[in-house]
Amino acid sequence: NALLLGVGGSGRSSLTKLATYMAEYDVYQIEISKGYDRNKWHENLKEMFMTKALKNIPTVFLYSDTQILMESMLEDVNNILNSGEVPNLIDKEDFEDIYKECKNDCLDKDIEPTPLNVYSQFILRVKKNIHVVMCMSPGSEAFRTRLRMFPSLVNCCTIDWFSAWPAEALSSVGKQKMDESNLEFKEVNTEQLVNMFKFIHQSVEVKSE
């Protein structure tokens, strides 16, 4: 699990997706839409547990602080990091599938396949296959409060800081995008446009601080 700290646009999500691809893991993300509520959130978590963890598919759960609509969502993430489960997430109807998949885990370990033991093996699959990557912007009071309220974000994660882009990198990307666009600016110096792009990014970064 990882806690990625940096301002938006610093490459946290892109680097996570690249690392996930290199590790041949799946990526699971939620999509926030109008009317998204706690019930939909739990549906998404259950889907991830039942289609990824239960099937032994290594998966990165990529989640950003911009997607936190209610603090209870972060509490659920904290529980996943800490214990591998979310209270009252799994229904009785889901347990039949869990029993079919995890019964052999008990038999392989010479454990009696009681409902409790089977569920414990399911939680082990969650811990093994679900890797939480939390992207957060530091510096705000909300950030500090959340770390105090949900200590597993620190205790159960590797913390990685993403610093601001250097000026040379901004210029390089700006020039590359200009070259790829094939736009013809007869009366405008391309270098001046690249410098303008760089200035915009740097000024926004200064204002955000």
C-alpha positions in Angstrom: 0.0 0.0 0.0 1.2 3.5 -0.7 0.3 7.1 0.3 1.3 9.5 -2.5 1.7 13.1 -1.4 1.8 16.0 -3.9 -0.2 18.6 -5.7 -2.5 17.7 -8.5 -0.7 17.2 -11.8 2.5 16.0 -10.2 2.2 12.5 -11.8 0.8 10.5 -8.9 -1.9 8.7 -10.8 0.1 8.3 -14.0 3.1 6.8 -12.2 0.8 4.4 -10.3 -0.8 3.2 -13.5 2.6 2.7 -15.1 3.9 0.7 -12.1 0.7 -1.3 -12.0 1.1 -2.2 -15.7 4.7 -3.2 -15.2 3.8 -5.4 -12.3 0.9 -6.9 -14.4 -1.7 -5.9 -11.8 -5.2 -4.7 -12.5 -6.2 -1.1 -11.6 -9.6 -0.4 -9.9 -10.9 3.1 -9.7 -14.3 4.5 -8.8 -16.1 7.1 -10.9 -17.8 9.9 -9.1 -21.0 10.9 -10.7 -24.1 12.9 -9.8 -26.0 11.1 -7.0 -23.0 9.0 -5.9 -23.6 8.1 -2.3 -22.6 5.7 0.4 -24.6 2.8 -1.0 -22.9 3.2 -4.4 -19.5 3.4 -2.7 -20.2 0.1 -0.9 -21.3 -1.4 -4.1 -18.0 -0.5 -5.7 -16.0 -1.9 -2.8 -18.0 -5.1 -2.9 -17.4 -5.4 -6.6 -13.7 -5.0 -6.1 -13.6 -7.6 -3.3 -15.7 -10.2 -5.2 -14.3 -9.8 -8.7 -10.7 -9.1 -7.8 -9.7 -10.3 -4.3 -11.9 -13.4 -4.3 -10.6 -14.4 -7.7 -6.9 -13.9 -6.6 -6.3 -11.1 -9.1 -3.7 -8.7 -7.8 -5.3 -5.2 -8.0 -4.3 -1.7 -7.1 -7.2 0.4 -5.7 -6.3 3.9 -6.8 -8.1 6.5 -4.8 -7.7 10.3 -4.6 -8.7 12.8 -1.9 -10.7 14.6 -4.5 -13.1 11.6 -4.5 -13.8 11.8 -0.8 -17.4 12.9 -0.7 -17.9 11.9 3.0 -15.4 11.0 5.7 -17.0 7.6 6.1 -15.4 6.7 2.8 -12.0 7.3 4.2 -12.9 5.3 7.2 -13.6 2.3 5.0 -10.3 2.8 3.3 -8.6 2.9 6.7 -10.3 -0.4 7.6 -9.2 -2.0 4.4 -5.6 -1.0 5.2 -5.8 -2.1 8.8 -7.8 -5.3 8.8 -8.7 -6.1 5.1 -12.4 -5.8 5.6 -15.2 -3.3 5.7 -17.9 -3.9 8.4 -21.3 -5.0 7.0 -20.1 -5.0 3.4 -20.6 -8.7 2.6 -24.2 -10.0 2.6 -25.3 -13.5 3.3 -26.1 -13.9 -0.4 -22.4 -13.3 -1.2 -21.1 -15.8 1.3 -22.1 -18.7 -1.0 -19.6 -17.6 -3.6 -17.0 -16.9 -1.0 -17.5 -20.4 0.5 -17.1 -22.1 -2.9 -13.9 -20.2 -3.7 -12.2 -20.3 -0.2 -13.2 -23.7 1.1 -10.2 -25.3 -0.6 -7.9 -22.7 1.1 -9.1 -24.2 4.4 -8.6 -27.8 3.2 -5.1 -27.0 1.9 -4.2 -25.7 5.4 -5.8 -28.6 7.2 -8.4 -26.2 8.7 -12.0 -27.2 9.2 -14.0 -25.3 6.6 -16.4 -23.6 9.0 -18.1 -20.4 7.9 -15.8 -18.4 10.2 -12.7 -20.1 8.9 -13.7 -19.7 5.3 -14.4 -16.0 5.8 -11.0 -15.6 7.4 -9.4 -17.1 4.3 -11.4 -14.6 2.2 -9.9 -11.7 4.3 -6.5 -13.1 3.7 -7.2 -13.0 0.0 -8.2 -9.4 0.3 -5.0 -8.5 2.2 -2.9 -10.4 -0.4 -4.5 -9.0 -3.6 -5.9 -5.5 -2.8 -3.2 -2.8 -2.7 -4.4 0.6 -1.8 -2.7 3.6 -3.4 -4.0 6.8 -1.8 -3.3 10.2 -3.6 -3.5 13.2 -1.3 -2.5 16.9 -1.4 -0.6 17.9 1.7 -0.6 21.2 3.5 -4.3 21.7 4.2 -5.9 21.5 7.6 -8.2 18.8 6.2 -5.2 16.7 5.3 -3.7 16.9 8.8 -7.1 16.1 10.4 -7.6 13.0 8.2 -4.2 11.6 9.1 -5.0 12.0 12.8 -8.4 10.4 12.4 -7.3 7.5 10.2 -3.8 6.5 11.3 -3.6 3.5 9.0 -3.0 5.9 6.1 0.4 6.4 7.7 1.0 3.2 9.6 0.1 0.8 6.8 1.4 2.7 3.8 4.7 3.5 2.2 4.8 7.3 1.9 6.1 8.8 -1.3 6.4 12.6 -1.8 6.0 14.1 -5.3 7.8 17.3 -5.7 7.0 20.1 -8.2 8.1 19.7 -11.8 11.4 21.4 -12.7 11.4 24.2 -15.2 13.4 22.1 -17.7 10.8 19.3 -17.6 7.9 21.8 -18.2 9.7 23.2 -21.2 10.5 19.8 -22.6 6.9 18.6 -22.4 5.6 21.9 -23.8 7.9 21.7 -26.8 7.0 18.0 -27.4 3.3 18.8 -27.4 3.8 21.7 -29.8 5.8 19.4 -32.1 3.1 16.7 -32.0 0.2 19.1 -32.6 1.5 20.2 -36.1 0.1 23.6 -35.6 1.4 26.3 -37.9 2.0 29.6 -36.1 3.4 31.9 -38.8 3.6 35.0 -36.7 4.3 33.4 -33.3 7.6 32.1 -32.0 7.1 28.5 -30.8 9.7 29.1 -28.0 7.6 32.0 -26.7 4.5 29.7 -26.5 6.5 27.1 -24.6 7.7 29.7 -22.1 4.1 30.9 -21.7 3.0 27.3 -20.9 5.8 27.0 -18.4 4.9 30.3 -16.8 1.2 29.3 -16.4 2.1 26.1 -14.6 4.6 27.7 -12.3 2.3 30.7 -11.4 -0.6 28.4 -10.6 1.7 26.3 -8.4 2.8 29.4 -6.5 -0.8 30.6 -6.1 -1.9 27.2 -4.8 0.7 27.4 -2.0 
